[in-house]
């Protein structure tokens, strides 16, 4: 089972798993009507600038004196994924934005996607 753990203050806060693994867990738990598959055409297309401060993530991190690797591991993501968020190649989901906001002390990233 592919699983990603997102931590806050060193404690596990979220678990991210594949859709197939999620469906298998529902079945094992006895849920009779599994949720429908997510819409395949719903991909985030908004640029990072629409989210308050995401375009400034690198400077916020550097101003706090945090290495990319340190912040990434604290948030529970890979350093390469954090790098892609910083360059605007990826748009983080709400859980990751919350973790980044918590670690950087930023309130503007806590809104829903």
Secondary structure, 3 states (H helix, E strand, C coil): CCEEEEEECCEEEEEEECHHHHHHHHHHCCCCCCCCCCCCCCCCCCCHHHCCCHHHHHHHHHHCCCCHHHHHHHHCCCHHHHHHHHHCCCCCCHHHHHHHHHHHCCCCCCCCC
